[in-house]
Amino acid sequence: MAYYDLKCHSLLVPMILNNNQYYVPFHLHTIKNASLNQEKNTAYLRVNFHTPLAYGKDIVVPNLEHIKQTMFIKELTLKSETGGHNL
């Protein structure tokens, strides 16, 4: 189940690593757009993120050339089989 932290303006997404569940925060400014689709009892929350190649003229991209193994998440899809209430 994903949560939105109103105080920190962050989307907390659950991720499992070595059988432990962690919540990874994504700040509101890193999210480009989000959509919620429902099909019967299944709901999908798709989140698209800003990436360095997708920025427009008015957004400043930090210089990350010094970090050789930088990775970016372009999109993320969360699925709930109990409807959209538990995303």
N, C-alpha and C positions, 0 to 999 in steps of 0.2 A: 504494500500500500504506500503510495507516494503522499507526501505532505507538503504544504506550503507554509513556510515560516514568515509570518507577517512582519515580525520585528526586523529580520535580516533580509527580507525580500528575496528569499531563496526557495527553490524547489528542491526538496529532499527526496532522492530516488534510492530505493533499496537495491543493493547489489550484494551478491553472495561470493565470498572468497574463502576457500578452505573451510567450508561448512559453517562459516560465521557470516551473519548478516550485518552489513554496514549501510549507513545512509550517506550518500554522496551529495553534497550541496552544489546546486547550479544557480548562480545569481541571476536575477531577473534580466539584467542587461546582456547576458549571454544568450538569451532566448530570442530567436527571430520571430517565431510564431508557434502556435499550438492549436491542435484540433481534436475534437472528441467525436468519434463515430460509434454508433450503437447498432448491433445486429442481434435481434432477439435478446438473449440473456448475456451477450458478450459485449463489452465496451473496450474500445481502443483509444488510448490517449497518445497522439503522436506529437512530439516536440522537435522542432527544427532549431538548430543553433546557428549563431553567427560563426563563420569561419574566416580566416584571413583572406581567402580568395573571393569571398562573397560580399565583402564590405563595399559600400558605396563611397561617394566623394566626401560626404559629411562625417564619416566615422574614421577616427584615427586608429590605425593598427600598430600595436607595439612591435618593435624590432626583435624578432625571436631567432635571428640567424646564429646567435652564439649558443643556442640550445639545439644540438644536432638531432636529438631524438624526441622532438616535440610532436605530440599527437593531439588531434582535435576530434571531437565528436560532432558529426554533422547532423545526425538525427537519432532519436530514441523513441521506441514504441513500447508503451506499457499496456498490458492486457488484463482485464478483469472479467471473470466468468460469472460474476454476481450482478452484473449491470454496471452503471457508471458511478455508483455510490461509494465504491471502495477503491477508487483509483487514487 
